[in-house]
Amino acid sequence: MKEDSNLTEPIGQNLIKVISNVCFSVFVFAVLIFTVIAITYQPPDPWLESSPALTKLFTQFHNATFQNDNSVLKTGEDLPDFGVAETPAVAPAVMPITEAVIEEKEERVTNMSLKSDCDLTGPVNCSDPRVLIAIERFNLRFFKAIVFLEYQTPVSGSAPNECDVSWRFRNKKEKSWRKYRDFRRFRIGVGENCTYRVTGANGWHSGVNARRQRSRVNATRSGGGIGRIAPPVRDEEINDTIPVLGSEMTFRKGKYLYYSRGGDYCKGMNHFLWSFLCGLGEAQYLNRTFVMDLSICLAATYNPSNKDEEGKDFRYYFDFEHLKEVASIVEEGEFLRDWKKWDHSRKRKVPVRKVATYKVTPMQLSKDRSTIIYRQFDAPEPENYWYRVCEGQAAKYIQRPWHALWKSKRLMNIVTEISGRMDWDFDAVHVVRGEKAQNKELWPHLDSDTSPDALLAKLKEMVHPWRNLYIATNEPFYNYFDKLRSQYKVHLLDDYKELWGNTSDWYNETRLLNRGRPVEFDGYMKVAVDTEVLYRAKTRVETFYNLTKDCKDGINTC
């Protein structure tokens, strides 16, 4: 019996070991499976979908069951994941002004104390470096949402104790390299150890004595009322001039990709961008200069007239200067003039390869040595869409350069001014109404969930009372949100109409692009500005996910 018990004990221990090993193996296998799923899973974000899914998103018709949201418009600076590795460092390196930088500057300034009796009965010497140090410290404490890049030397304000100063900055949430300018008026007093300190500051663009002078351009007078319109002003910080090819040798040495106008013309802006970036991506794949038509057609959905409008300038909407810096492009009119001119010189034709169908892939053209590859889109829709070039196998080779496409600096100046007037300290709510609120079949609760009473009840849970509240919306009635004014300092885009009115910088600068003719601040521009102000809010409340249980793209699409 003793021998039997000794034999039984090892068998039991071995059995336990086998069971534990099996359980551990199952556990390891389960962890492995879970890890693989976590790595390969793609969330239902259309920006992270496959090329066919993105094509569907950008090009679908508005009467489809699945409707994309045109109330928010993303471009390259809003999508940092697209093409980050390829984005060149085109901007000069500028060190942000931090407390460490200020302290280093302070050490270099000798004799930090004022006169022994600290008598400041006379006017403040605004050019004293210690004044600027005090202002820099004040700004760092007060404006936590922005990065300060450089300051100009302060100048005297309107009172003996006031100084005006200008600086350049960037919002911390902005992904672009662009700089913006503010100038404010500060009241200067005496702090500890007879050093300067800021005792008060005025609002956005209050330091008018520090505002830089801008060049004025003569414009053709156009009828009565000219005295009420500010003379045109050119912003030297925006360089969207058209590049020139130059000599015949330069033209013939170049390699160009030229797309004829296709069925994308007058389609929605998302459709246009999807196709335009396909063409630009193919040009980069082929190492060619893309021939670009700056004249675009704005679809009826963005126009008050509800009609398509041709002849809109690309530079109204997008940053042409940035595009020139990161991509090789030439304007179509300039290109065609040079082509016609040099094609007949010396009786030597410019080599051209005409491509009649999108079915000829970029890979098939990669070794072509013709000066010009001319893609023609003469087939009926949808065979004549530019984006067809990037479908199929080409999708594996062509990368759309999203990083090249930023919103217009002129529009972003308006965004910056709106945010600056709220001292960068505001919350925002995105209220989608319009056609979606009227369509009870696809969005059964949206109208009631975005009623003034429902909005007020929801926002009380998410936004503190008496905060600056910016409302980005497609609701056409200005007074629709009046009920919210009992709890919040409400701001709407229409509150800032003077920023694109006939005395504004935007109005004057776009007139110059349009040969002296006024440019309408259309629906696309309004949505672009609304989008960017919304992105800069400290707290952001969305219609879908926050205000209503309806699905963003219609019923059963969540």
C-alpha positions in Angstrom: 0.0 0.0 0.0 2.9 2.3 0.7 4.4 1.7 -2.7 1.0 2.4 -4.4 0.6 5.8 -2.7 4.2 6.7 -3.7 3.3 5.9 -7.4 0.0 7.8 -7.2 1.5 11.1 -6.0 3.8 11.7 -9.0 0.9 10.9 -11.4 -1.3 13.5 -9.7 1.4 16.1 -9.7 2.1 15.5 -13.4 -1.6 15.7 -14.2 -1.8 19.1 -12.5 1.2 20.3 -14.4 -0.3 19.2 -17.7 -3.5 21.0 -17.0 -1.7 24.2 -15.9 0.4 24.1 -19.1 -2.6 23.7 -21.3 -4.4 26.6 -19.6 -1.3 28.8 -19.9 -1.0 27.9 -23.6 -4.7 28.8 -24.2 -4.2 32.1 -22.3 -1.0 33.0 -24.4 -2.9 32.0 -27.6 -5.9 34.2 -26.6 -3.5 37.2 -25.8 -1.9 36.7 -29.2 -5.2 36.7 -31.1 -6.4 39.8 -29.2 -3.1 41.6 -30.0 -3.4 40.8 -33.7 -7.0 42.1 -33.7 -6.0 45.3 -31.9 -3.2 46.0 -34.3 -5.1 45.3 -37.5 -8.5 46.7 -36.5 -9.4 49.9 -38.4 -11.9 52.2 -36.6 -14.9 53.4 -38.6 -13.3 56.8 -39.3 -13.6 57.5 -43.1 -10.2 59.2 -43.0 -8.7 55.9 -42.1 -10.6 53.8 -44.6 -9.3 52.2 -47.8 -9.0 54.1 -51.1 -12.3 52.8 -52.5 -14.1 53.8 -49.2 -12.6 57.3 -49.3 -13.5 57.6 -53.0 -17.1 56.8 -52.1 -17.0 59.3 -49.2 -15.7 62.2 -51.4 -17.6 61.6 -54.6 -21.1 60.4 -53.5 -24.1 62.3 -54.6 -26.2 64.3 -52.1 -29.4 62.2 -52.7 -27.6 59.0 -51.6 -28.7 57.3 -48.4 -25.2 57.8 -46.9 -24.6 61.5 -46.8 -21.2 63.0 -45.8 -21.2 66.0 -43.5 -20.3 69.2 -45.4 -20.5 71.4 -42.3 -16.9 70.6 -41.4 -14.2 70.9 -44.0 -10.8 69.3 -43.3 -7.6 70.1 -45.2 -4.0 69.1 -44.8 -3.3 71.1 -41.6 -6.3 69.3 -40.0 -5.0 65.9 -41.0 -1.5 65.5 -39.6 -1.4 61.8 -40.3 -1.4 62.3 -44.1 2.0 62.7 -45.6 3.8 63.7 -42.4 7.0 61.9 -43.3 7.1 63.7 -46.7 6.4 67.1 -45.4 9.4 69.3 -46.0 10.7 71.7 -43.4 10.0 74.7 -45.5 9.5 77.2 -42.7 12.5 78.8 -41.0 13.2 77.5 -37.5 11.9 79.9 -35.0 12.4 79.2 -31.3 9.2 79.8 -29.3 9.5 82.4 -26.5 9.2 80.5 -23.2 10.0 81.5 -19.6 13.5 80.0 -20.1 14.1 82.3 -23.1 12.8 85.3 -21.1 15.1 84.5 -18.2 18.1 84.2 -20.5 17.2 87.6 -22.0 16.8 89.0 -18.5 20.3 87.9 -17.6 21.7 89.8 -20.5 20.1 93.0 -19.5 22.3 94.9 -17.0 21.2 97.4 -14.4 17.8 95.8 -14.0 16.6 98.2 -11.3 15.1 101.6 -12.1 16.2 104.9 -10.7 16.8 104.6 -6.9 13.6 106.4 -6.0 11.6 104.5 -8.6 10.1 107.7 -9.8 8.0 107.0 -12.8 6.2 110.3 -13.0 7.5 110.8 -16.5 6.5 108.8 -19.5 7.6 105.1 -19.7 10.5 104.5 -22.0 8.8 101.8 -24.1 12.0 100.8 -25.9 13.6 99.8 -22.6 14.2 96.0 -22.9 12.8 95.5 -19.5 9.4 96.7 -20.7 9.3 94.0 -23.4 10.4 91.4 -20.8 7.4 92.4 -18.6 5.0 92.2 -21.5 6.4 88.8 -22.6 5.9 87.4 -19.1 2.3 88.8 -18.9 1.4 87.2 -22.3 2.8 83.8 -21.3 0.6 83.8 -18.2 -2.6 85.2 -19.9 -2.6 83.5 -23.4 -1.9 79.9 -22.8 -3.5 78.7 -26.1 -0.9 80.3 -28.3 2.9 80.0 -29.0 4.7 83.3 -29.2 7.4 83.4 -31.9 8.8 87.0 -32.1 8.2 90.5 -30.8 8.8 93.9 -32.2 10.3 96.7 -30.0 7.4 98.4 -28.1 6.5 101.9 -29.0 4.6 104.6 -27.0 0.9 104.4 -26.7 -1.6 107.2 -26.2 -0.8 107.8 -22.5 2.6 108.3 -20.7 2.3 104.9 -19.0 1.2 103.0 -22.1 3.2 101.0 -24.7 2.0 99.3 -27.9 3.7 96.2 -29.0 3.4 93.8 -32.0 4.2 90.1 -32.0 3.9 87.0 -34.2 2.4 83.8 -32.9 0.8 80.5 -33.8 -2.1 78.7 -32.1 -1.0 75.5 -30.3 -3.7 73.5 -32.1 -2.6 74.5 -35.6 -0.5 72.0 -37.5 0.8 74.4 -40.1 3.9 76.6 -40.0 2.1 79.8 -40.6 2.5 82.9 -38.3 -0.1 85.4 -37.4 0.2 88.9 -36.0 -1.4 90.7 -33.1 -0.6 94.1 -31.6 -2.0 95.3 -28.2 -1.7 98.2 -25.8 -0.3 97.7 -22.3 -0.3 99.8 -19.2 3.1 99.7 -17.5 3.7 100.1 -13.8 6.5 99.4 -11.3 6.9 95.9 -9.7 9.1 94.5 -7.0 12.7 95.8 -6.9 11.7 98.7 -9.1 11.2 96.5 -12.2 8.5 97.0 -14.7 5.2 95.1 -14.6 2.0 95.1 -16.7 -0.9 96.6 -14.8 -3.4 96.2 -17.6 -3.9 95.3 -21.3 -6.4 96.1 -24.0 -7.9 93.7 -26.5 -7.1 92.3 -29.9 -5.4 94.8 -32.3 -5.6 97.6 -29.8 -2.0 98.7 -30.1 -2.5 100.7 -33.2 0.8 102.5 -32.9 2.7 99.2 -33.3 0.7 98.1 -36.4 3.1 97.8 -39.3 2.5 99.9 -42.4 1.3 97.8 -45.4 1.8 98.7 -49.0 -1.1 100.0 -50.9 -1.8 99.2 -54.5 -3.5 101.5 -57.0 -6.8 100.1 -58.2 -9.1 101.1 -61.0 -12.1 103.1 -59.9 -15.4 101.4 -60.5 -18.3 103.7 -60.3 -19.9 105.6 -57.4 -19.3 105.0 -53.7 -15.6 104.5 -54.2 -14.9 106.8 -51.3 -16.5 104.4 -48.9 -14.2 101.5 -49.9 -10.7 101.2 -48.4 -7.8 101.4 -50.9 -6.5 97.9 -51.8 -3.9 96.6 -49.5 -1.4 93.8 -50.3 -0.2 91.6 -47.5 3.5 91.0 -48.0 3.3 87.9 -45.9 1.2 86.2 -48.5 3.1 85.3 -51.7 0.6 83.7 -54.0 2.1 85.1 -57.2 2.0 82.7 -60.2 5.4 81.1 -60.9 7.0 81.8 -64.3 8.8 79.1 -66.4 11.2 81.6 -68.0 13.3 80.6 -71.0 12.7 78.1 -73.8 15.6 76.0 -72.4 13.9 75.9 -69.0 10.6 74.9 -70.6 12.2 72.1 -72.7 14.2 70.7 -69.8 11.1 70.4 -67.7 8.8 67.4 -67.5 5.1 68.2 -67.1 1.8 66.3 -66.4 -1.2 68.1 -67.8 -4.8 67.1 -67.1 -7.6 68.4 -69.3 -10.8 69.6 -67.6 -12.9 66.5 -66.6 -16.2 65.7 -65.1 -15.0 66.8 -61.7 -15.6 70.4 -62.7 -18.5 71.9 -60.7 -18.8 68.9 -58.4 -18.7 69.4 -54.6 -15.4 70.7 -53.1 -14.6 67.3 -51.5 -14.9 65.6 -54.9 -12.7 68.3 -56.4 -10.0 67.9 -53.8 -10.0 64.1 -54.0 -9.5 64.4 -57.8 -7.0 67.3 -57.6 -4.8 65.5 -55.1 -4.9 62.4 -57.3 -3.4 64.4 -60.2 -0.9 66.1 -57.9 0.0 62.7 -56.5 0.6 61.2 -59.9 2.8 64.1 -60.9 4.9 63.5 -57.8 5.1 59.8 -58.6 6.2 60.5 -62.1 8.6 63.3 -60.9 6.9 65.8 -63.1 5.5 69.4 -62.7 1.8 69.4 -62.4 0.0 71.9 -64.7 -2.7 73.5 -62.5 -5.9 75.4 -63.5 -6.4 78.1 -60.8 -9.9 78.7 -62.0 -12.4 76.4 -60.3 -16.1 76.0 -60.3 -17.9 76.2 -56.9 -20.9 73.8 -56.7 -24.4 75.2 -56.1 -24.5 73.9 -52.6 -22.1 76.6 -51.4 -23.7 79.5 -53.3 -26.7 81.6 -52.1 -28.0 81.6 -55.7 -28.1 77.8 -55.6 -26.3 77.7 -58.9 -22.8 76.5 -59.9 -20.4 79.4 -60.2 -17.4 79.2 -62.5 -14.3 81.4 -62.5 -13.5 81.1 -58.7 -9.8 81.5 -57.9 -8.2 78.5 -56.2 -6.3 81.1 -54.0 -9.6 82.3 -52.4 -9.9 79.0 -50.6 -6.4 77.4 -50.4 -2.8 78.4 -49.6 -1.1 78.7 -53.0 2.1 79.8 -51.4 2.4 76.7 -49.3 1.4 74.5 -52.3 4.3 76.1 -54.4 6.7 75.4 -51.6 6.0 71.6 -51.2 5.0 70.6 -54.8 6.2 71.4 -58.3 3.4 73.2 -60.1 2.9 75.6 -62.9 -0.3 77.6 -63.7 -2.2 76.4 -66.7 -2.4 79.8 -68.6 1.3 80.4 -68.2 2.1 76.9 -69.3 -0.1 77.0 -72.4 1.4 80.4 -73.5 4.9 79.0 -73.2 3.9 75.7 -74.9 2.4 77.5 -77.9 5.4 79.9 -78.0 8.2 77.3 -77.9 6.4 74.6 -79.8 6.9 76.6 -83.0 10.4 77.9 -82.4 13.3 76.4 -84.4 10.7 74.1 -86.1 11.3 71.7 -83.2 8.1 70.4 -81.7 7.8 69.9 -77.9 7.5 66.1 -77.3 3.9 65.3 -76.1 2.3 62.0 -75.2 -1.5 62.1 -75.2 -3.3 59.7 -72.9 -6.9 59.2 -73.8 -8.1 57.0 -70.9 -7.5 56.8 -67.2 -6.9 53.0 -67.8 -3.4 53.9 -68.8 -1.8 53.6 -65.4 0.8 55.9 -63.8 3.1 52.8 -63.7 2.9 52.5 -67.5 4.0 56.1 -67.8 6.8 56.0 -65.4 9.5 55.6 -68.1 8.0 58.0 -70.6 10.5 60.7 -71.7 8.1 63.1 -73.3 8.2 66.7 -72.2 4.5 66.7 -71.7 2.2 63.9 -70.7 -1.3 65.1 -71.6 -4.1 63.2 -69.9 -7.4 63.8 -71.7 -10.8 63.3 -70.0 -13.3 63.4 -72.8 -15.3 60.3 -71.9 -18.8 60.6 -70.3 -19.2 60.6 -66.6 -18.0 58.9 -64.5 -15.2 57.8 -66.8 -13.9 61.3 -67.0 -13.2 61.8 -63.3 -9.6 62.6 -62.5 -9.6 60.4 -59.4 -10.2 57.3 -61.6 -6.4 57.5 -62.4 -5.6 56.6 -58.8 -8.0 53.6 -58.6 -7.1 49.9 -58.8 -3.4 49.0 -58.7 -2.4 52.7 -58.9 -3.8 53.2 -55.4 -0.8 51.2 -54.1 1.7 53.6 -55.8 0.0 57.1 -55.8 -0.1 58.9 -52.4 -2.3 61.9 -52.3 -0.2 64.8 -50.8 -2.7 66.0 -48.2 0.1 67.9 -46.5 0.4 70.2 -49.5 -3.2 71.5 -49.1 -3.9 74.1 -46.5 -6.7 76.5 -46.2 -6.1 80.1 -47.5 -4.0 82.3 -45.2 -6.6 85.1 -45.8 -9.3 82.9 -44.4 -7.1 81.8 -41.6 -6.4 85.5 -40.7 -10.2 85.8 -40.2 -10.2 82.7 -38.0 -7.3 84.1 -36.0 -9.1 87.5 -35.5 -12.3 85.8 -34.3 -10.3 83.7 -31.8 -8.2 86.7 -30.8 -11.2 88.8 -30.0 -12.3 86.1 -27.6 -8.7 86.2 -26.2 -8.3 82.5 -27.2 -10.4 81.6 -24.2 -13.7 80.1 -25.5 -15.7 76.9 -25.9 -17.6 75.9 -29.0 -20.6 73.9 -30.1 -21.1 72.5 -33.6 -24.8 72.6 -34.4 -25.8 70.7 -37.6 -29.3 71.6 -38.8 -30.4 72.6 -42.3 -31.4 69.8 -44.6 -30.5 67.1 -42.1 -32.8 68.5 -39.5 -35.7 68.5 -42.0 -35.1 64.9 -43.1 -37.0 63.0 -40.4 -36.5 59.7 -42.3 -32.7 59.7 -41.9 -32.4 61.9 -38.8 -35.6 61.4 -36.8 -34.5 63.2 -33.6 -32.0 65.8 -34.9 -34.5 68.7 -35.2 -35.8 68.3 -31.6 -32.4 67.5 -30.2 -31.0 70.8 -31.6 -34.0 73.0 -30.5 -33.0 76.0 -28.4 -34.4 74.4 -25.2 -32.7 71.1 -25.8 -29.4 72.8 -26.6 -29.5 74.9 -23.4 -30.2 71.8 -21.3 -27.4 69.8 -22.9 -24.8 72.6 -22.8 -25.4 73.2 -19.1 -23.9 69.8 -18.5 -20.8 70.4 -20.6 -20.0 74.2 -20.6 -19.6 76.5 -17.6 -22.0 79.4 -17.5 -21.0 82.8 -18.9 -18.1 81.3 -21.0 -17.5 82.6 -24.4 -19.5 80.2 -26.6 -18.8 80.1 -30.3 -21.6 78.3 -32.3 -20.5 76.8 -35.7 -23.7 76.1 -37.5 -25.5 75.9 -40.8 -28.7 77.2 -39.2 -29.7 80.2 -41.3 -31.7 82.2 -38.7 -29.4 84.4 -36.6 -31.8 84.7 -33.6 -32.4 80.9 -33.4 -29.8 80.7 -30.5 -31.0 83.7 -28.5 -32.2 81.5 -25.6 -28.5 80.5 -25.0 -27.6 84.1 -24.4 -29.2 83.9 -20.9 -26.3 81.6 -19.9 -23.4 82.2 -22.3 -21.6 85.0 -24.2 -22.7 83.7 -27.6 -20.7 84.3 -30.7 -21.8 83.5 -34.3 -19.9 83.9 -37.5 -22.3 86.6 -38.6 -21.2 88.7 -35.6 -17.9 89.2 -37.5 -19.2 90.3 -40.9 -16.9 93.3 -41.0 -13.9 90.9 -41.3 -15.0 90.3 -44.9 -16.9 93.5 -45.5 -15.8 96.2 -48.0 -13.3 97.8 -45.6 -11.6 94.6 -44.6 -8.2 93.3 -45.5 -9.8 90.2 -46.9 -12.0 92.2 -49.2 -9.1 94.3 -50.5 -6.7 91.4 -51.0 -9.2 89.2 -52.8 -10.1 92.2 -55.1 -6.5 92.3 -56.2 -6.7 88.6 -57.2 -10.0 89.3 -59.0 -8.7 92.2 -61.1 -10.3 94.8 -59.0 -13.7 93.2 -58.8 -15.3 92.4 -55.4 -15.3 88.7 -54.3 -18.3 87.2 -52.5 -17.7 85.6 -49.2 -19.5 82.4 -50.2 -20.8 79.4 -48.3 -17.6 77.3 -48.6 -15.5 80.2 -47.1 -18.0 80.4 -44.2 -17.8 76.7 -43.4 -14.0 76.8 -43.7 -13.8 79.6 -41.1 -16.4 78.0 -38.8 -14.5 74.7 -38.9 -11.2 76.3 -37.9 -12.6 78.4 -35.1 -14.4 75.3 -33.8 -11.1 73.4 -33.7 -9.5 76.1 -31.5 -12.0 75.9 -28.7 -11.0 74.7 -25.3 -14.2 72.5 -25.0 -15.8 71.3 -28.2 -19.3 69.9 -28.3 -20.4 68.0 -31.4 -24.0 67.6 -32.6 -23.5 63.9 -33.2 -22.1 61.9 -30.2 -22.9 64.8 -27.8 -26.3 66.5 -28.6 -28.3 63.7 -30.4 -28.4 59.9 -30.6 -29.0 60.1 -34.4 -26.2 58.8 -36.6 -24.0 61.3 -38.3 -24.5 59.9 -41.8 -28.2 58.8 -41.4 -30.2 56.1 -39.7 -28.4 52.7 -39.1 -24.9 54.1 -40.0 -23.5 54.4 -36.5 
